[in-house]
Amino acid sequence: MDDIIQYMIPLGYGGMGITAFIAGSFFPFSSETLLAGLLLAGLQPWPLFVSATIGNVLGSMFNYWVGSLGKIEWIENYLHVKREKVEKTQRWLQGRGAWMGFFCFLPVLGSALAVTLGYMRANPSLSFLSIALGKAIRYGILIMALNMVKG
């Protein structure tokens, strides 16, 4: 991971955003670890927060979009979310609605949740808002904790 962080430092906040997008969409990667490394390497917290949040929210909305296309084979092949996971998440979401997008920040469940919200064609504006809220809170807490450790 140190090699990745050293490579990402010159890319700065844009690199953080791109990595967060990838981590939030189709490639399992810890954007939190990269954010921590970049913060500890001296990048500023506020721009890191903004770029990580925007990138990760857009990654989840990419998953939402692919889910909204309704092609389960694409979901399985490109997003690596199995039909069974979509169906299980769909049963769990019944009656709960787009506000459940708040929990897209959770590892493993988050991607399936965004895909399923799209697959169910949950309200896109509310899905976006709830996803953004959950991810912003997660990154905000992470940055505050790291700043306390950093001193």
N, C-alpha and C positions, 0 to 999 in steps of 0.2 A: 504494500500500500504506500510505503514511503516513496517508491519510485513514481507512482502515479501522482502523488501530491507534488513532488518536485517537477514533474512534467506539467502539471496544471497551474502552478504558480504564475508562470508567464502568461497563461491564458486568462488569468484573473477571474473577474466576476462573470464574464461571458462563458468561460469554461465551466464555471459552477452551474450556470443556468442550463447549459447543454447537458451536462452530466445529470443534473436533477431531472431534466426532461426524460432522458434515457432511463434513469432509475424509476421514474414514475410511470413509465409506459411498459415497454416490452422487454427490457433487459434487467434482470435482477442484479442490482448494484447498490451499495450503501452510500447514498448521497450524504448522509449524516457524517460518516467517517471522513469523507472528502471535505465537507464544510468544516469539521473540527480541525483537520490538518491545515486548511487554508487560513482559518482564523488564528491558529497557533503560530502559523508562519508569518503573520503580520498583516494579513488583509483586514480591511475594516468590517466591523460587524453589520452595520446597517445595509451596505450594498450586498454583502453576502446573503443576508436575510431576504432581501428583495429578489435577488437573482435565483436563489434556491427555491423560494416559494413560487415565483412565476414559472420557472422551469418545471417544477414538480406538479403544479396544478395543470399546466399545459400537457404534461405527460399523462395525467389521469384523464383529461378531457380527450386526448387522443384515444385512450382506451374506451371511453364513453362513446366516441364517434364510431370506432370499429364495432362495438357492441350494437350500436343503433342500426348498423347495416343489416343486422339479423342473420348473418352467415356464420353459423356455429363452426363450420370447418375453418374459416379464417381466424376465428377466435382461438381455436385449438392450435392451428398451425403457426400463426404469427405472434399471438400474445401468450401462448403456452398456458392457456386456461382451459381446462378440460370441461366438456359438456356437463359432467356430473357436478363440478364445482359451480358452474353457472346455474344449474337447476337447483342446487342446494341453496345458493345465495338468493336466488329468485324466490324460493319458498320463504326464506327468512325475511326478505324485503316486503313481502305481500302486506299491504296495509300500513307500511311504515313510511314509504315515499322517499322523495329526493333528498330530504334532510339527512338521511343515513349516509350520504356522501361525506359527511363530516369524518367518518371512520376510515376513509380512504388512506389516511396516514399510517394505518396499521400494516405491519409487514405481512406478506402473503395474502391476507384477506383484502387488502386495499385494492390491488389490481383487479381481482375478481369482482369486487364491489363496484368499481367504476365501469367495468365491462357490462356487468349485469344491469346497472342503472341505465346504460345506453340500450342494452338489449330489450329492456322493459319500456324503453322510451319515456323514462321519468322526465319531469320538467327540466329542460337543459339549464335554464337560468338558476333555478333553485339548486340543481346538482352542482353547478359551477360555484355558486356562493357557499354551499356547505362544504364542498371539497376544499375551496380556498381557505375557509375559516379553520378547518381542522389542520391543514398543512401549515398555515401561518402560525398557529398556536404551537405546533410541534417544533418548528424551526426557532420560534421565539424562545421557547423554554430551553432548547438546546444551546442557543447562543448565550442566554443569560447564565446557564450553568457553566458553560466553558469560560465565560468572562470571570466568573467567581474563582474557578480553578486557576486561570491564567494570572489572576491577581491584578 
